[in-house]
Amino acid sequence: MTVSYYGRGDHPGGFIGFRVNRTPIGDFKQTYFATSHIAEQLDSDVRFKYLRLKAEHYDASWGAEVLFLQYQRFVSENHPTTDPVRGVGVHGITASFTVDRRDKWQACFLVAISSNNDRPRGSREFTFRTHEFSKVWGLAVEFWAQEHGIIAEDKARVLATPPSPEQFKLLRRKLNDESGADIPIEAISPVFAEQRALLSSQRSNTGKAKNAAKVTTEESSRGDIDQLNSEMTLWFEDQRKTNA
């Protein structure tokens, strides 16, 4: 609570009453509730109690504002200390690489474990070893939302805006160049498995569409020829009858 009470002689300027101050994100707020006109500085005087409660109400309201702004930043911005090449647009989820039990490098999303529970602080890894990119992102976001009390609307928005797989290329290059890591190119192959499958499917569908169009054109051409032959046959038949 940031409500301060100043009795007689407590404040260097002679103020008597309640001071409320908060430091919301990017701002500072304070207000005063003077009680010098009240002889008995106790809750037994309804005027004094009213001003105390009003000061506490302001404090609670501004506190809620701070929490809301903090939440908004949590679900819509990278943490200030997060390297941009690791950030995915929210606090608590980052792109990373880890070494698994087989001593193999794995690309992954790291999700921070909330400090509001009994478990030690840390993070959970979501790798691409057994799941495609969209599945891993979904699992990571679901855990993140449950762990940090994210509302359904924000969870859905984050689910619908995954980072690009290209981010892991950039991260691998940076870790190898700047941190002395030796992450092989094979480590990012699973990240692009879903993308490769999608491109392959698109090429296959394009090929099928071209073949179908070719067959339709050939059938149409054969139909035109058959019709022309039929019309010519009828014309020759009419000519034969006329000359006869």
Residue pairs with C-beta under 8 A, 6 or more apart in sequence:
1 56
1 59
2 20
2 21
2 22
2 59
2 63
3 18
3 19
3 20
3 52
3 55
3 56
3 59
4 18
4 19
4 20
4 21
5 17
5 18
5 19
5 52
6 15
6 16
6 17
6 18
6 19
7 16
7 41
8 16
8 41
10 16
15 32
15 34
15 36
16 34
16 35
16 36
16 41
17 32
17 33
17 34
17 35
17 36
17 51
18 32
18 33
18 35
18 51
18 52
18 55
19 30
19 31
19 32
19 33
19 55
20 29
20 30
20 31
20 32
20 33
20 55
20 58
20 59
20 62
21 28
21 29
21 30
22 28
22 29
22 30
22 59
22 62
22 63
22 65
22 66
23 29
23 66
24 62
24 65
24 66
24 69
25 66
25 69
25 70
25 73
29 62
31 58
33 51
33 52
33 54
33 55
34 51
35 41
35 47
35 48
35 51
38 45
38 47
38 48
39 45
40 48
41 48
42 48
43 49
43 52
73 91
74 90
74 91
74 92
74 148
75 90
75 91
75 150
75 154
75 158
76 89
76 90
77 89
77 90
77 91
78 84
78 87
78 88
78 89
78 90
78 91
79 87
79 91
79 92
82 91
82 94
85 95
85 167
85 170
85 171
85 174
86 94
86 95
86 96
86 171
87 94
87 95
88 94
88 95
88 109
88 162
88 163
88 167
89 158
89 161
89 163
90 144
90 158
91 112
92 111
92 112
92 144
92 147
92 148
93 109
93 110
93 111
93 112
93 140
93 141
93 144
94 109
94 110
95 107
95 108
95 109
95 110
95 163
95 167
95 168
95 171
96 107
96 108
96 109
96 110
96 125
96 171
97 105
97 106
97 107
97 108
97 168
97 171
97 172
97 175
97 181
97 183
97 187
98 105
98 106
98 108
98 110
98 125
98 127
99 105
99 106
100 106
100 127
100 129
104 187
105 183
105 184
105 187
106 125
106 127
106 128
106 129
106 187
106 190
107 127
107 128
107 168
107 172
107 187
107 188
107 190
107 191
108 125
108 126
108 127
108 128
108 136
109 125
109 126
109 136
109 137
109 140
110 123
110 124
110 125
110 126
111 123
111 124
111 126
111 140
111 143
111 144
111 147
112 121
112 122
112 123
112 144
112 147
112 148
113 119
113 120
113 121
113 122
113 123
113 124
113 147
114 147
114 148
114 149
115 121
124 143
126 136
126 139
126 140
126 143
127 136
127 190
128 136
128 190
128 191
128 193
129 190
131 139
132 193
132 194
132 197
133 162
133 165
133 191
133 192
133 193
133 194
133 195
134 162
134 194
137 159
137 162
137 163
138 159
141 155
141 158
141 159
142 155
144 150
144 158
145 154
145 155
145 158
150 158
165 188
165 191
165 192
165 195
168 188
168 191
169 188
172 183
172 185
172 187
172 188
175 181
175 183
176 182
176 183
